[in-house]
Amino acid sequence: MIKRLWQQFYLSANLVTFTQISFRLIIVLYASSLLTDAGAIGTLMIFDTLPFLVLGPIIAKIVNHHNRKSLLKLTVLFDVLLALALLAIMATGYQHLFGFALLLAVNNVVTSTYQISESSFFPLILDDMRLAKYNSAIFFSGSLAMIIAPNISGFIQQTGLISLLIVVSAGIFLLALMNLFFLAEVADDHTTENKAIANAYSLLRSFTYIFEDKKLLMALVLLALGNLFDAPMDTLMITKYTELSQLTKVGLIFSMAGIGSLVGSFLLSAFSKHKTYFQRMMFVSGIGIALSGILLCFNDYLLYLVATFILSCSLSIRTIYIITFRQIQTPKAILGSVNTAFKYIAFGIYPLGIWLATYLQKLVPVNVIIAFSGIGFLFVGVLTAYLVGKEEVTIQ
């Protein structure tokens, strides 16, 4: 039954992930092309992130205490409705900030709820290594969307073509919704044991469970430290080559990052059938992160390209591994809270990394900050390899 369930929603889940990322970018690019004012665009981006930060605990509690498959159905249904709403906005020629901000805010809540529900539902129906393969595929779809979707900006003013893309998005969401209705019911968090566990943990304690489990805490530290040094890399590269009037070089660096992410997710998927090899890939990712850190210490474009590829490949392996690790390590009844907490802490650290890099640019040259980030990656990589070797972040 596990294999049948996995095959039934496997393609749909990948398509939903790809389409959600692309649809969000369509909203942002289309609204930005109409509003143009920097203040309005800044407000849009706040509404694109703030709702989850405010409502995250509520989302976690809902996921912990309600049927996760039903939540997946509800969020995908809202995806369809949001696509239809954007079509209506385009058809009426609406151009006000409030409407687009509201659309992005609702989309942020819907997408976040889907992601938390999805990452909390599939551990219920997949064994450990099949879960690893599934996570690798989802990450691959997300990385592919981040490479392809930005190209929408080249024809965002062609409303006919954009409308067609939105219709296709709505169609994909609708097919995924139908697929969810055909999924067989599984032992969800309504069983007596899981309900007892969920009720035993207050919302606060379910969030802080990470600090009760040493292995989960170590995984979170690795994720957060890596993200702290990774967060400003795009900004630093853009700044460096803009100052040199060589902005075209940034495009190739970004391409190497995208390709590296795809290669990393593909490699981990290939090794996901064997737990030993899967864990060795986490060790290899630590070596890769450390090596890329060393390369970033040299102020050389070709070395930056190589470092970016190795770093993106290694970070994608690390991210997928830690996602799978926390899904296996956490009691299923409180996965919603732990998944949300990881998202809060590990990815909430991005603004801090960007702010630090921006502040340091006032004091030292950009290439010095890049080298400092390289030293940070060297430390994170060595720490990752060490903790894997000591079996502090290994799947039992």
C-alpha angles and dihedrals in degrees: 000000000000091000092048093050092048092051093047098058099021096095094037093053091052092048092048091052092049093045096046091055092046094045092051090052091050090056093047096046096043093048092045092052090056101039098040092172111121093221092052092048090049089052090051092054091050090055088048092062111017100073094064092046090054099038100034096106091049091050090049093051092049091050092048095051105033137064105278096206089056089051090052089053092049095048094047089049088054088050088059092048092048091052090051090047091054090049089053091049091051093046093053094045092237111176108171125125095227095062095049092044091052091047092051092045093053090043090053092053093045095047093045092049090049092050094048092044093046095048089047096045104050095057085064094061106028131070117235101269095039087052089054091053091048092051090049091053093048091050090048090053091049093049091048091052091051089055099044104032098064088065087072086081090075093068103020090125092059096091094183093059093042090050089053090052090051091050089051089049091051089049092053091049090049093051090049090050091052089048091055091055089058094052112110117242113261135192098287129174091290092085116109094246096049093043090053091051092047092050092047091061120068115216090258094048093047088055093048094045086103089070091052092057113063094199093052090048092052090049091051092049091052092048095046096046092049091049092048092061095035096051099077098039095096092048092046094051092047091049094047097051095037088059088052092046088240101116092145088072089064091062091059091048090052090048091053089051092052094046090047091054091050093048091048094051091045093051093049091048090053091053096040095097092070119055093205094052090042091057092045088058088061088054090049090050089057090054090047093050090050093048093049088049090057092049092051089060089071117078095227128122097215091050089049089055093050092044092050092052094047092043095049091046092049095044091051090052090048093048096049091045093051092046090054092042094054092046090055097039097049125079104255093232093066099035090113091063096042093047090049093047091051090050091049097048104031097043097028086067091069094085089051092053092048092047093050092050091048091050094047091053087071090059108034139020118276094246089058090055090048089052090049089052087050091056088049091053090048089056094045092047094050091045091050093051091045095050092047090049090051089048092239092134103028128124112245 
